[in-house]
Amino acid sequence: MQSNQMQALSGKELEYIADSISNEDLLIKQLAATAGTTQNSTVQGICIQQIQSHTHHMDMLVQLLHQHQQYAPTQPQ
């Protein structure tokens, strides 16, 4: 059964997304620190590419939350 209508995310799903956003943020910070301290331009370039990739992942997760915001319950369950 496939539906074009979005359903509310469960509490577990919301926790998973929040954890994923936190993990992406941590990776971005670690990569930025490495890029800022390394003397190797190849490593620095890879770090910058990965920062862009993880930033994109984080943006997608935040966008997903915003898309589902209207379906979130207004009262704690």
All heavy atoms as TSV, in Angstrom:
chain	resi	resn	atom	element	x	y	z
A	1	MET	N	N	0.850	-1.175	0.000
A	1	MET	CA	C	0.000	0.000	0.000
A	1	MET	C	C	0.896	1.238	0.000
A	1	MET	O	O	1.697	1.436	0.887
A	1	MET	CB	C	-0.878	-0.037	1.253
A	1	MET	CG	C	-1.761	1.168	1.397
A	1	MET	SD	S	-3.023	0.799	2.622
A	1	MET	CE	C	-2.735	2.067	3.787
A	2	GLN	N	N	0.715	2.060	-1.022
A	2	GLN	CA	C	1.524	3.263	-1.131
A	2	GLN	C	C	0.612	4.468	-1.152
A	2	GLN	O	O	-0.379	4.494	-1.862
A	2	GLN	CB	C	2.362	3.211	-2.398
A	2	GLN	CG	C	3.506	4.160	-2.405
A	2	GLN	CD	C	4.426	3.871	-3.589
A	2	GLN	OE1	O	4.034	3.228	-4.538
A	2	GLN	NE2	N	5.639	4.357	-3.503
A	3	SER	N	N	0.962	5.471	-0.374
A	3	SER	CA	C	0.138	6.663	-0.272
A	3	SER	C	C	1.009	7.890	-0.487
A	3	SER	O	O	2.152	7.934	-0.051
A	3	SER	CB	C	-0.517	6.716	1.112
A	3	SER	OG	O	-1.189	7.941	1.269
A	4	ASN	N	N	0.464	8.881	-1.158
A	4	ASN	CA	C	1.188	10.123	-1.377
A	4	ASN	C	C	1.072	11.056	-0.185
A	4	ASN	O	O	1.699	12.096	-0.152
A	4	ASN	CB	C	0.670	10.828	-2.637
A	4	ASN	CG	C	1.063	10.076	-3.890
A	4	ASN	OD1	O	2.011	9.307	-3.877
A	4	ASN	ND2	N	0.335	10.291	-4.956
A	5	GLN	N	N	0.252	10.685	0.780
A	5	GLN	CA	C	0.038	11.527	1.947
A	5	GLN	C	C	1.066	11.193	3.025
A	5	GLN	O	O	1.347	10.038	3.303
A	5	GLN	CB	C	-1.363	11.264	2.497
A	5	GLN	CG	C	-2.085	12.504	2.876
A	5	GLN	CD	C	-3.515	12.178	3.302
A	5	GLN	OE1	O	-3.856	11.035	3.553
A	5	GLN	NE2	N	-4.325	13.191	3.374
A	6	MET	N	N	1.646	12.251	3.604
A	6	MET	CA	C	2.624	12.039	4.672
A	6	MET	C	C	1.909	11.687	5.962
A	6	MET	O	O	0.828	12.177	6.228
A	6	MET	CB	C	3.447	13.307	4.897
A	6	MET	CG	C	4.556	13.492	3.945
A	6	MET	SD	S	5.692	14.743	4.575
A	6	MET	CE	C	5.742	15.801	3.165
A	7	GLN	N	N	2.563	10.844	6.722
A	7	GLN	CA	C	2.048	10.488	8.037
A	7	GLN	C	C	2.975	11.084	9.081
A	7	GLN	O	O	4.137	11.373	8.812
A	7	GLN	CB	C	1.991	8.975	8.186
A	7	GLN	CG	C	1.013	8.315	7.237
A	7	GLN	CD	C	0.990	6.805	7.429
A	7	GLN	OE1	O	1.855	6.226	8.082
A	7	GLN	NE2	N	0.005	6.166	6.847
A	8	ALA	N	N	2.445	11.249	10.266
A	8	ALA	CA	C	3.249	11.768	11.372
A	8	ALA	C	C	4.383	10.795	11.674
A	8	ALA	O	O	4.230	9.583	11.553
A	8	ALA	CB	C	2.373	11.957	12.598
A	9	LEU	N	N	5.517	11.351	12.030
A	9	LEU	CA	C	6.649	10.522	12.423
A	9	LEU	C	C	6.451	10.045	13.855
A	9	LEU	O	O	5.934	10.775	14.697
A	9	LEU	CB	C	7.948	11.322	12.329
A	9	LEU	CG	C	8.360	11.771	10.930
A	9	LEU	CD1	C	9.554	12.725	11.019
A	9	LEU	CD2	C	8.716	10.581	10.060
A	10	SER	N	N	6.898	8.837	14.117
A	10	SER	CA	C	6.801	8.313	15.481
A	10	SER	C	C	7.890	8.949	16.340
A	10	SER	O	O	8.843	9.558	15.829
A	10	SER	CB	C	6.973	6.791	15.466
A	10	SER	OG	O	8.315	6.462	15.162
A	11	GLY	N	N	7.750	8.793	17.632
A	11	GLY	CA	C	8.757	9.302	18.556
A	11	GLY	C	C	10.129	8.705	18.280
A	11	GLY	O	O	11.141	9.410	18.323
A	12	LYS	N	N	10.172	7.419	17.991
A	12	LYS	CA	C	11.431	6.743	17.682
A	12	LYS	C	C	12.056	7.318	16.423
A	12	LYS	O	O	13.273	7.519	16.345
A	12	LYS	CB	C	11.216	5.239	17.499
A	12	LYS	CG	C	11.137	4.473	18.767
A	12	LYS	CD	C	12.544	4.205	19.257
A	12	LYS	CE	C	12.462	3.205	20.385
A	12	LYS	NZ	N	13.624	3.241	21.225
A	13	GLU	N	N	11.241	7.577	15.412
A	13	GLU	CA	C	11.745	8.152	14.166
A	13	GLU	C	C	12.305	9.552	14.405
A	13	GLU	O	O	13.364	9.905	13.875
A	13	GLU	CB	C	10.648	8.184	13.104
A	13	GLU	CG	C	10.265	6.804	12.597
A	13	GLU	CD	C	9.001	6.793	11.776
A	13	GLU	OE1	O	8.063	7.558	12.087
A	13	GLU	OE2	O	8.943	5.989	10.822
A	14	LEU	N	N	11.607	10.339	15.205
A	14	LEU	CA	C	12.086	11.687	15.534
A	14	LEU	C	C	13.413	11.633	16.287
A	14	LEU	O	O	14.320	12.422	16.022
A	14	LEU	CB	C	11.033	12.443	16.336
A	14	LEU	CG	C	9.773	12.847	15.575
A	14	LEU	CD1	C	8.721	13.389	16.533
A	14	LEU	CD2	C	10.095	13.852	14.489
A	15	GLU	N	N	13.527	10.689	17.218
A	15	GLU	CA	C	14.777	10.518	17.962
A	15	GLU	C	C	15.912	10.125	17.025
A	15	GLU	O	O	17.037	10.627	17.141
A	15	GLU	CB	C	14.621	9.447	19.044
A	15	GLU	CG	C	13.794	9.881	20.235
A	15	GLU	CD	C	13.615	8.752	21.240
A	15	GLU	OE1	O	14.478	7.838	21.287
A	15	GLU	OE2	O	12.617	8.780	21.975
A	16	TYR	N	N	15.623	9.230	16.097
A	16	TYR	CA	C	16.628	8.783	15.145
A	16	TYR	C	C	17.106	9.954	14.287
A	16	TYR	O	O	18.308	10.124	14.071
A	16	TYR	CB	C	16.065	7.667	14.263
A	16	TYR	CG	C	17.043	7.204	13.211
A	16	TYR	CD1	C	18.104	6.366	13.554
A	16	TYR	CD2	C	16.925	7.611	11.896
A	16	TYR	CE1	C	19.017	5.949	12.608
A	16	TYR	CE2	C	17.839	7.193	10.936
A	16	TYR	CZ	C	18.882	6.364	11.297
A	16	TYR	OH	O	19.786	5.969	10.347
A	17	ILE	N	N	16.182	10.765	13.814
A	17	ILE	CA	C	16.543	11.919	12.985
A	17	ILE	C	C	17.349	12.929	13.794
A	17	ILE	O	O	18.358	13.458	13.326
A	17	ILE	CB	C	15.291	12.555	12.355
A	17	ILE	CG1	C	14.673	11.588	11.339
A	17	ILE	CG2	C	15.631	13.883	11.677
A	17	ILE	CD1	C	13.295	11.999	10.852
A	18	ALA	N	N	16.933	13.178	15.032
A	18	ALA	CA	C	17.667	14.114	15.891
A	18	ALA	C	C	19.086	13.602	16.155
A	18	ALA	O	O	20.051	14.383	16.111
A	18	ALA	CB	C	16.924	14.329	17.204
A	19	ASP	N	N	19.226	12.315	16.408
A	19	ASP	CA	C	20.554	11.727	16.608
A	19	ASP	C	C	21.401	11.845	15.340
A	19	ASP	O	O	22.599	12.131	15.409
A	19	ASP	CB	C	20.449	10.253	17.012
A	19	ASP	CG	C	19.991	10.044	18.438
A	19	ASP	OD1	O	20.008	11.013	19.228
A	19	ASP	OD2	O	19.612	8.899	18.774
A	20	SER	N	N	20.778	11.627	14.204
A	20	SER	CA	C	21.503	11.720	12.936
A	20	SER	C	C	21.979	13.145	12.678
A	20	SER	O	O	23.103	13.355	12.214
A	20	SER	CB	C	20.617	11.244	11.773
A	20	SER	OG	O	20.318	9.878	11.913
A	21	ILE	N	N	21.145	14.125	12.985
A	21	ILE	CA	C	21.544	15.532	12.833
A	21	ILE	C	C	22.722	15.829	13.757
A	21	ILE	O	O	23.701	16.468	13.349
A	21	ILE	CB	C	20.354	16.474	13.108
A	21	ILE	CG1	C	19.326	16.351	11.979
A	21	ILE	CG2	C	20.825	17.921	13.265
A	21	ILE	CD1	C	18.010	17.057	12.260
A	22	SER	N	N	22.646	15.354	14.975
A	22	SER	CA	C	23.734	15.559	15.934
A	22	SER	C	C	25.025	14.901	15.442
A	22	SER	O	O	26.115	15.492	15.544
A	22	SER	CB	C	23.333	14.990	17.294
A	22	SER	OG	O	24.360	15.129	18.226
A	23	ASN	N	N	24.917	13.695	14.902
A	23	ASN	CA	C	26.091	12.993	14.381
A	23	ASN	C	C	26.704	13.730	13.193
A	23	ASN	O	O	27.929	13.845	13.091
A	23	ASN	CB	C	25.731	11.564	13.979
A	23	ASN	CG	C	25.401	10.689	15.162
A	23	ASN	OD1	O	25.792	10.974	16.288
A	23	ASN	ND2	N	24.663	9.615	14.918
A	24	GLU	N	N	25.861	14.219	12.290
A	24	GLU	CA	C	26.361	14.971	11.136
A	24	GLU	C	C	27.083	16.234	11.614
A	24	GLU	O	O	28.144	16.581	11.104
A	24	GLU	CB	C	25.228	15.339	10.179
A	24	GLU	CG	C	24.567	14.155	9.478
A	24	GLU	CD	C	25.480	13.411	8.511
A	24	GLU	OE1	O	26.479	13.981	8.038
A	24	GLU	OE2	O	25.180	12.239	8.224
A	25	ASP	N	N	26.511	16.918	12.599
A	25	ASP	CA	C	27.123	18.128	13.138
A	25	ASP	C	C	28.497	17.819	13.740
A	25	ASP	O	O	29.461	18.559	13.518
A	25	ASP	CB	C	26.197	18.757	14.178
A	25	ASP	CG	C	26.718	20.079	14.700
A	25	ASP	OD1	O	26.989	20.986	13.874
A	25	ASP	OD2	O	26.847	20.218	15.933
A	26	LEU	N	N	28.592	16.732	14.483
A	26	LEU	CA	C	29.868	16.341	15.079
A	26	LEU	C	C	30.902	16.039	13.995
A	26	LEU	O	O	32.063	16.473	14.087
A	26	LEU	CB	C	29.685	15.124	15.990
A	26	LEU	CG	C	30.952	14.562	16.642
A	26	LEU	CD1	C	31.628	15.614	17.515
A	26	LEU	CD2	C	30.623	13.323	17.445
A	27	LEU	N	N	30.503	15.317	12.959
A	27	LEU	CA	C	31.431	15.004	11.870
A	27	LEU	C	C	31.924	16.275	11.182
A	27	LEU	O	O	33.106	16.401	10.861
A	27	LEU	CB	C	30.754	14.084	10.850
A	27	LEU	CG	C	30.555	12.638	11.304
A	27	LEU	CD1	C	29.621	11.902	10.344
A	27	LEU	CD2	C	31.885	11.921	11.401
A	28	ILE	N	N	31.014	17.223	10.960
A	28	ILE	CA	C	31.389	18.495	10.333
A	28	ILE	C	C	32.436	19.217	11.190
A	28	ILE	O	O	33.443	19.712	10.676
A	28	ILE	CB	C	30.149	19.375	10.104
A	28	ILE	CG1	C	29.259	18.762	9.020
A	28	ILE	CG2	C	30.538	20.807	9.749
A	28	ILE	CD1	C	27.852	19.353	8.952
A	29	LYS	N	N	32.214	19.254	12.498
A	29	LYS	CA	C	33.155	19.920	13.405
A	29	LYS	C	C	34.516	19.225	13.419
A	29	LYS	O	O	35.565	19.878	13.415
A	29	LYS	CB	C	32.577	19.981	14.819
A	29	LYS	CG	C	31.433	20.964	14.940
A	29	LYS	CD	C	30.809	20.919	16.319
A	29	LYS	CE	C	29.632	21.884	16.401
A	29	LYS	NZ	N	28.899	21.761	17.664
A	30	GLN	N	N	34.512	17.885	13.431
A	30	GLN	CA	C	35.765	17.145	13.435
A	30	GLN	C	C	36.528	17.341	12.126
A	30	GLN	O	O	37.756	17.510	12.131
A	30	GLN	CB	C	35.503	15.652	13.670
A	30	GLN	CG	C	35.037	15.350	15.073
A	30	GLN	CD	C	34.635	13.901	15.255
A	30	GLN	OE1	O	34.192	13.241	14.319
A	30	GLN	NE2	N	34.768	13.407	16.477
A	31	LEU	N	N	35.817	17.323	11.019
A	31	LEU	CA	C	36.448	17.534	9.717
A	31	LEU	C	C	37.014	18.950	9.599
A	31	LEU	O	O	38.102	19.150	9.049
A	31	LEU	CB	C	35.452	17.254	8.588
A	31	LEU	CG	C	35.117	15.777	8.367
A	31	LEU	CD1	C	33.819	15.634	7.581
A	31	LEU	CD2	C	36.271	15.077	7.655
A	32	ALA	N	N	36.273	19.928	10.114
A	32	ALA	CA	C	36.745	21.314	10.070
A	32	ALA	C	C	38.014	21.471	10.906
A	32	ALA	O	O	38.954	22.163	10.494
A	32	ALA	CB	C	35.655	22.264	10.554
A	33	ALA	N	N	38.046	20.823	12.064
A	33	ALA	CA	C	39.237	20.895	12.910
A	33	ALA	C	C	40.432	20.248	12.216
A	33	ALA	O	O	41.542	20.787	12.241
A	33	ALA	CB	C	38.966	20.207	14.252
A	34	THR	N	N	40.191	19.119	11.572
A	34	THR	CA	C	41.274	18.438	10.855
A	34	THR	C	C	41.747	19.278	9.673
A	34	THR	O	O	42.958	19.435	9.460
A	34	THR	CB	C	40.807	17.054	10.363
A	34	THR	OG1	O	40.407	16.277	11.492
A	34	THR	CG2	C	41.918	16.324	9.625
A	35	ALA	N	N	40.815	19.830	8.915
A	35	ALA	CA	C	41.175	20.660	7.760
A	35	ALA	C	C	41.974	21.888	8.205
A	35	ALA	O	O	42.873	22.336	7.491
A	35	ALA	CB	C	39.920	21.087	7.003
A	36	GLY	N	N	41.646	22.396	9.372
A	36	GLY	CA	C	42.325	23.586	9.868
A	36	GLY	C	C	43.707	23.334	10.436
A	36	GLY	O	O	44.506	24.263	10.560
A	37	THR	N	N	44.000	22.087	10.777
A	37	THR	CA	C	45.288	21.801	11.407
A	37	THR	C	C	46.256	21.025	10.522
A	37	THR	O	O	47.451	21.017	10.801
A	37	THR	CB	C	45.091	21.009	12.717
A	37	THR	OG1	O	44.395	19.797	12.429
A	37	THR	CG2	C	44.321	21.825	13.740
A	38	THR	N	N	45.746	20.393	9.475
A	38	THR	CA	C	46.628	19.578	8.641
A	38	THR	C	C	47.480	20.443	7.719
A	38	THR	O	O	47.057	21.516	7.287
A	38	THR	CB	C	45.831	18.553	7.807
A	38	THR	OG1	O	46.743	17.684	7.140
A	38	THR	CG2	C	44.951	19.225	6.767
A	39	GLN	N	N	48.663	19.962	7.444
A	39	GLN	CA	C	49.558	20.629	6.502
A	39	GLN	C	C	49.462	19.979	5.118
A	39	GLN	O	O	50.006	20.493	4.151
A	39	GLN	CB	C	51.007	20.543	7.002
A	39	GLN	CG	C	51.226	21.211	8.345
A	39	GLN	CD	C	50.966	22.713	8.291
A	39	GLN	OE1	O	51.388	23.396	7.368
A	39	GLN	NE2	N	50.238	23.215	9.284
A	40	ASN	N	N	48.764	18.856	5.050
A	40	ASN	CA	C	48.640	18.093	3.810
A	40	ASN	C	C	47.448	18.629	3.008
A	40	ASN	O	O	46.298	18.525	3.434
A	40	ASN	CB	C	48.449	16.615	4.160
A	40	ASN	CG	C	48.435	15.712	2.950
A	40	ASN	OD1	O	47.856	16.044	1.921
A	40	ASN	ND2	N	49.063	14.553	3.098
A	41	SER	N	N	47.719	19.187	1.841
A	41	SER	CA	C	46.650	19.798	1.050
A	41	SER	C	C	45.647	18.766	0.537
A	41	SER	O	O	44.468	19.082	0.359
A	41	SER	CB	C	47.231	20.596	-0.111
A	41	SER	OG	O	47.962	19.758	-0.982
A	42	THR	N	N	46.091	17.532	0.311
A	42	THR	CA	C	45.175	16.480	-0.137
A	42	THR	C	C	44.171	16.147	0.961
A	42	THR	O	O	42.965	16.056	0.712
A	42	THR	CB	C	45.955	15.216	-0.552
A	42	THR	OG1	O	46.868	15.561	-1.591
A	42	THR	CG2	C	45.009	14.127	-1.041
A	43	VAL	N	N	44.678	15.987	2.166
A	43	VAL	CA	C	43.804	15.707	3.311
A	43	VAL	C	C	42.849	16.879	3.533
A	43	VAL	O	O	41.652	16.684	3.771
A	43	VAL	CB	C	44.625	15.407	4.582
A	43	VAL	CG1	C	43.733	15.326	5.818
A	43	VAL	CG2	C	45.424	14.121	4.411
A	44	GLN	N	N	43.364	18.076	3.422
A	44	GLN	CA	C	42.528	19.266	3.602
A	44	GLN	C	C	41.406	19.306	2.560
A	44	GLN	O	O	40.254	19.582	2.890
A	44	GLN	CB	C	43.378	20.516	3.506
A	44	GLN	CG	C	42.645	21.777	3.902
A	44	GLN	CD	C	43.582	22.985	3.904
A	44	GLN	OE1	O	44.462	23.083	3.041
A	44	GLN	NE2	N	43.406	23.858	4.872
A	45	GLY	N	N	41.740	18.981	1.316
A	45	GLY	CA	C	40.729	18.960	0.255
A	45	GLY	C	C	39.656	17.919	0.497
A	45	GLY	O	O	38.465	18.178	0.288
A	46	ILE	N	N	40.072	16.744	0.950
A	46	ILE	CA	C	39.110	15.675	1.255
A	46	ILE	C	C	38.206	16.101	2.406
A	46	ILE	O	O	36.995	15.871	2.374
A	46	ILE	CB	C	39.846	14.354	1.570
A	46	ILE	CG1	C	40.506	13.823	0.295
A	46	ILE	CG2	C	38.882	13.325	2.169
A	46	ILE	CD1	C	41.470	12.679	0.530
A	47	CYS	N	N	38.779	16.722	3.416
A	47	CYS	CA	C	37.988	17.195	4.552
A	47	CYS	C	C	36.943	18.212	4.092
A	47	CYS	O	O	35.781	18.148	4.511
A	47	CYS	CB	C	38.886	17.810	5.622
A	47	CYS	SG	S	39.849	16.608	6.552
A	48	ILE	N	N	37.344	19.116	3.238
A	48	ILE	CA	C	36.406	20.140	2.749
A	48	ILE	C	C	35.272	19.499	1.948
A	48	ILE	O	O	34.107	19.860	2.112
A	48	ILE	CB	C	37.164	21.207	1.932
A	48	ILE	CG1	C	38.048	22.035	2.874
A	48	ILE	CG2	C	36.204	22.102	1.166
A	48	ILE	CD1	C	39.048	22.929	2.176
A	49	GLN	N	N	35.615	18.519	1.112
A	49	GLN	CA	C	34.572	17.801	0.361
A	49	GLN	C	C	33.605	17.092	1.301
A	49	GLN	O	O	32.385	17.107	1.099
A	49	GLN	CB	C	35.193	16.778	-0.590
A	49	GLN	CG	C	35.903	17.380	-1.779
A	49	GLN	CD	C	36.618	16.323	-2.607
A	49	GLN	OE1	O	36.891	15.217	-2.143
A	49	GLN	NE2	N	36.940	16.674	-3.851
A	50	GLN	N	N	34.156	16.463	2.326
A	50	GLN	CA	C	33.319	15.738	3.276
A	50	GLN	C	C	32.465	16.686	4.108
A	50	GLN	O	O	31.326	16.360	4.451
A	50	GLN	CB	C	34.179	14.843	4.174
A	50	GLN	CG	C	34.764	13.651	3.456
A	50	GLN	CD	C	33.684	12.743	2.922
A	50	GLN	OE1	O	32.787	12.318	3.640
A	50	GLN	NE2	N	33.752	12.454	1.630
A	51	ILE	N	N	32.990	17.862	4.430
A	51	ILE	CA	C	32.197	18.871	5.140
A	51	ILE	C	C	30.978	19.241	4.304
A	51	ILE	O	O	29.853	19.307	4.811
A	51	ILE	CB	C	33.042	20.118	5.465
A	51	ILE	CG1	C	34.039	19.808	6.580
A	51	ILE	CG2	C	32.150	21.301	5.858
A	51	ILE	CD1	C	35.100	20.883	6.784
A	52	GLN	N	N	31.195	19.454	3.010
A	52	GLN	CA	C	30.085	19.793	2.122
A	52	GLN	C	C	29.066	18.661	2.061
A	52	GLN	O	O	27.851	18.896	2.106
A	52	GLN	CB	C	30.608	20.119	0.718
A	52	GLN	CG	C	31.419	21.386	0.661
A	52	GLN	CD	C	32.157	21.567	-0.657
A	52	GLN	OE1	O	32.317	20.626	-1.432
A	52	GLN	NE2	N	32.625	22.786	-0.906
A	53	SER	N	N	29.545	17.436	1.988
A	53	SER	CA	C	28.653	16.279	1.928
A	53	SER	C	C	27.822	16.145	3.206
A	53	SER	O	O	26.601	15.951	3.155
A	53	SER	CB	C	29.474	15.011	1.703
A	53	SER	OG	O	28.659	13.871	1.705
A	54	HIS	N	N	28.482	16.245	4.355
A	54	HIS	CA	C	27.768	16.095	5.628
A	54	HIS	C	C	26.845	17.280	5.896
A	54	HIS	O	O	25.788	17.120	6.517
A	54	HIS	CB	C	28.751	15.878	6.771
A	54	HIS	CG	C	29.374	14.517	6.742
A	54	HIS	ND1	N	28.677	13.370	7.045
A	54	HIS	CD2	C	30.624	14.113	6.389
A	54	HIS	CE1	C	29.473	12.318	6.904
A	54	HIS	NE2	N	30.659	12.748	6.502
A	55	THR	N	N	27.207	18.460	5.425
A	55	THR	CA	C	26.316	19.617	5.539
A	55	THR	C	C	25.057	19.376	4.723
A	55	THR	O	O	23.943	19.677	5.176
A	55	THR	CB	C	27.032	20.905	5.072
A	55	THR	OG1	O	28.177	21.108	5.903
A	55	THR	CG2	C	26.121	22.112	5.162
A	56	HIS	N	N	25.226	18.803	3.538
A	56	HIS	CA	C	24.068	18.477	2.698
A	56	HIS	C	C	23.173	17.442	3.394
A	56	HIS	O	O	21.946	17.580	3.410
A	56	HIS	CB	C	24.538	17.952	1.336
A	56	HIS	CG	C	23.430	17.536	0.428
A	56	HIS	ND1	N	22.555	18.449	-0.134
A	56	HIS	CD2	C	23.040	16.319	-0.004
A	56	HIS	CE1	C	21.678	17.798	-0.883
A	56	HIS	NE2	N	21.953	16.507	-0.817
A	57	HIS	N	N	23.778	16.415	3.987
A	57	HIS	CA	C	23.008	15.404	4.714
A	57	HIS	C	C	22.203	16.046	5.852
A	57	HIS	O	O	21.022	15.742	6.042
A	57	HIS	CB	C	23.925	14.332	5.310
A	57	HIS	CG	C	24.634	13.506	4.307
A	57	HIS	ND1	N	25.749	12.767	4.633
A	57	HIS	CD2	C	24.430	13.297	2.988
A	57	HIS	CE1	C	26.186	12.146	3.552
A	57	HIS	NE2	N	25.407	12.452	2.544
A	58	MET	N	N	22.875	16.924	6.610
A	58	MET	CA	C	22.210	17.574	7.736
A	58	MET	C	C	21.067	18.451	7.247
A	58	MET	O	O	19.979	18.447	7.834
A	58	MET	CB	C	23.203	18.394	8.558
A	58	MET	CG	C	22.616	18.875	9.874
A	58	MET	SD	S	23.841	19.469	11.051
A	58	MET	CE	C	24.544	20.843	10.192
A	59	ASP	N	N	21.285	19.189	6.163
A	59	ASP	CA	C	20.228	20.030	5.603
A	59	ASP	C	C	19.022	19.198	5.167
A	59	ASP	O	O	17.872	19.600	5.372
A	59	ASP	CB	C	20.747	20.841	4.420
A	59	ASP	CG	C	21.741	21.918	4.826
A	59	ASP	OD1	O	21.815	22.252	6.030
A	59	ASP	OD2	O	22.454	22.423	3.933
A	60	MET	N	N	19.287	18.030	4.585
A	60	MET	CA	C	18.194	17.148	4.159
A	60	MET	C	C	17.390	16.654	5.362
A	60	MET	O	O	16.161	16.574	5.308
A	60	MET	CB	C	18.745	15.964	3.360
A	60	MET	CG	C	19.220	16.347	1.980
A	60	MET	SD	S	20.027	15.005	1.048
A	60	MET	CE	C	18.968	13.612	1.321
A	61	LEU	N	N	18.079	16.309	6.445
A	61	LEU	CA	C	17.392	15.838	7.645
A	61	LEU	C	C	16.538	16.941	8.267
A	61	LEU	O	O	15.398	16.697	8.683
A	61	LEU	CB	C	18.406	15.304	8.665
A	61	LEU	CG	C	19.093	13.997	8.276
A	61	LEU	CD1	C	20.327	13.766	9.141
A	61	LEU	CD2	C	18.125	12.829	8.374
A	62	VAL	N	N	17.075	18.154	8.325
A	62	VAL	CA	C	16.318	19.286	8.869
A	62	VAL	C	C	15.105	19.573	7.983
A	62	VAL	O	O	14.000	19.814	8.478
A	62	VAL	CB	C	17.222	20.536	9.009
A	62	VAL	CG1	C	16.412	21.771	9.341
A	62	VAL	CG2	C	18.283	20.285	10.074
A	63	GLN	N	N	15.298	19.499	6.674
A	63	GLN	CA	C	14.187	19.712	5.740
A	63	GLN	C	C	13.102	18.657	5.945
A	63	GLN	O	O	11.910	18.965	5.919
A	63	GLN	CB	C	14.697	19.679	4.306
A	63	GLN	CG	C	13.629	19.944	3.263
A	63	GLN	CD	C	14.180	19.876	1.843
A	63	GLN	OE1	O	15.332	19.552	1.615
A	63	GLN	NE2	N	13.334	20.181	0.891
A	64	LEU	N	N	13.514	17.430	6.176
A	64	LEU	CA	C	12.555	16.352	6.444
A	64	LEU	C	C	11.720	16.668	7.684
A	64	LEU	O	O	10.494	16.508	7.673
A	64	LEU	CB	C	13.285	15.027	6.642
A	64	LEU	CG	C	12.430	13.833	7.031
A	64	LEU	CD1	C	11.546	13.409	5.861
A	64	LEU	CD2	C	13.299	12.683	7.492
A	65	LEU	N	N	12.378	17.145	8.725
A	65	LEU	CA	C	11.646	17.507	9.937
A	65	LEU	C	C	10.651	18.637	9.663
A	65	LEU	O	O	9.518	18.595	10.142
A	65	LEU	CB	C	12.610	17.931	11.046
A	65	LEU	CG	C	13.391	16.821	11.721
A	65	LEU	CD1	C	14.332	17.405	12.760
A	65	LEU	CD2	C	12.478	15.794	12.349
A	66	HIS	N	N	11.066	19.620	8.891
A	66	HIS	CA	C	10.169	20.737	8.571
A	66	HIS	C	C	8.973	20.273	7.745
A	66	HIS	O	O	7.853	20.750	7.952
A	66	HIS	CB	C	10.925	21.835	7.839
A	66	HIS	CG	C	11.825	22.622	8.725
A	66	HIS	ND1	N	12.349	23.835	8.381
A	66	HIS	CD2	C	12.310	22.374	9.966
A	66	HIS	CE1	C	13.111	24.297	9.354
A	66	HIS	NE2	N	13.105	23.420	10.324
A	67	GLN	N	N	9.191	19.329	6.836
A	67	GLN	CA	C	8.099	18.813	6.021
A	67	GLN	C	C	7.070	18.068	6.868
A	67	GLN	O	O	5.890	18.065	6.561
A	67	GLN	CB	C	8.628	17.878	4.935
A	67	GLN	CG	C	9.366	18.573	3.831
A	67	GLN	CD	C	10.015	17.597	2.862
A	67	GLN	OE1	O	10.058	16.396	3.102
A	67	GLN	NE2	N	10.540	18.122	1.779
A	68	HIS	N	N	7.532	17.430	7.931
A	68	HIS	CA	C	6.639	16.648	8.789
A	68	HIS	C	C	6.111	17.441	9.972
A	68	HIS	O	O	5.312	16.937	10.752
A	68	HIS	CB	C	7.340	15.381	9.278
A	68	HIS	CG	C	7.397	14.317	8.245
A	68	HIS	ND1	N	8.344	14.306	7.249
A	68	HIS	CD2	C	6.605	13.240	8.028
A	68	HIS	CE1	C	8.139	13.266	6.485
A	68	HIS	NE2	N	7.104	12.605	6.923
A	69	GLN	N	N	6.563	18.676	10.120
A	69	GLN	CA	C	6.176	19.478	11.282
A	69	GLN	C	C	4.663	19.640	11.388
A	69	GLN	O	O	4.101	19.573	12.473
A	69	GLN	CB	C	6.849	20.841	11.209
A	69	GLN	CG	C	6.664	21.677	12.445
A	69	GLN	CD	C	7.489	22.959	12.372
A	69	GLN	OE1	O	7.940	23.346	11.304
A	69	GLN	NE2	N	7.681	23.591	13.502
A	70	GLN	N	N	3.992	19.828	10.263
A	70	GLN	CA	C	2.540	20.032	10.298
A	70	GLN	C	C	1.794	18.776	10.744
A	70	GLN	O	O	0.645	18.847	11.137
A	70	GLN	CB	C	2.042	20.490	8.944
A	70	GLN	CG	C	2.203	19.468	7.830
A	70	GLN	CD	C	1.774	20.007	6.478
A	70	GLN	OE1	O	1.189	21.069	6.402
A	70	GLN	NE2	N	2.065	19.277	5.429
A	71	TYR	N	N	2.471	17.629	10.680
A	71	TYR	CA	C	1.819	16.380	11.093
A	71	TYR	C	C	2.145	15.992	12.523
A	71	TYR	O	O	1.660	14.999	13.025
A	71	TYR	CB	C	2.243	15.229	10.158
A	71	TYR	CG	C	1.875	15.512	8.720
A	71	TYR	CD1	C	2.826	15.929	7.813
A	71	TYR	CD2	C	0.561	15.376	8.284
A	71	TYR	CE1	C	2.487	16.200	6.491
A	71	TYR	CE2	C	0.211	15.657	6.977
A	71	TYR	CZ	C	1.179	16.054	6.089
A	71	TYR	OH	O	0.844	16.347	4.785
A	72	ALA	N	N	2.988	16.796	13.158
A	72	ALA	CA	C	3.389	16.485	14.523
A	72	ALA	C	C	2.214	16.706	15.471
A	72	ALA	O	O	1.402	17.621	15.278
A	72	ALA	CB	C	4.548	17.373	14.953
A	73	PRO	N	N	2.091	15.887	16.488
A	73	PRO	CA	C	1.006	16.099	17.450
A	73	PRO	C	C	1.210	17.386	18.221
A	73	PRO	O	O	2.336	17.805	18.479
A	73	PRO	CB	C	1.114	14.879	18.384
A	73	PRO	CG	C	2.487	14.340	18.184
A	73	PRO	CD	C	2.927	14.763	16.809
A	74	THR	N	N	0.105	18.067	18.521
A	74	THR	CA	C	0.193	19.323	19.264
A	74	THR	C	C	0.262	19.076	20.756
A	74	THR	O	O	0.656	19.947	21.512
A	74	THR	CB	C	-1.013	20.233	18.940
A	74	THR	OG1	O	-2.206	19.510	19.221
A	74	THR	CG2	C	-0.985	20.663	17.487
A	75	GLN	N	N	-0.112	17.905	21.199
A	75	GLN	CA	C	-0.065	17.532	22.606
A	75	GLN	C	C	0.937	16.401	22.798
A	75	GLN	O	O	1.021	15.513	21.964
A	75	GLN	CB	C	-1.450	17.041	23.089
A	75	GLN	CG	C	-2.541	18.076	22.979
A	75	GLN	CD	C	-2.369	19.176	24.000
A	75	GLN	OE1	O	-1.908	18.935	25.104
A	75	GLN	NE2	N	-2.735	20.403	23.635
A	76	PRO	N	N	1.698	16.417	23.885
A	76	PRO	CA	C	2.593	15.268	24.160
A	76	PRO	C	C	1.782	13.998	24.281
A	76	PRO	O	O	0.667	14.018	24.814
A	76	PRO	CB	C	3.256	15.629	25.484
A	76	PRO	CG	C	2.977	17.075	25.710
A	76	PRO	CD	C	1.759	17.441	24.904
A	77	GLN	N	N	2.339	12.925	23.781
A	77	GLN	CA	C	1.616	11.646	23.840
A	77	GLN	C	C	2.183	10.744	24.890
A	77	GLN	O	O	3.297	10.739	25.210
A	77	GLN	CB	C	1.668	10.959	22.485
A	77	GLN	CG	C	0.944	11.754	21.436
A	77	GLN	CD	C	0.997	11.050	20.066
A	77	GLN	OE1	O	1.636	10.027	19.905
A	77	GLN	NE2	N	0.304	11.605	19.103
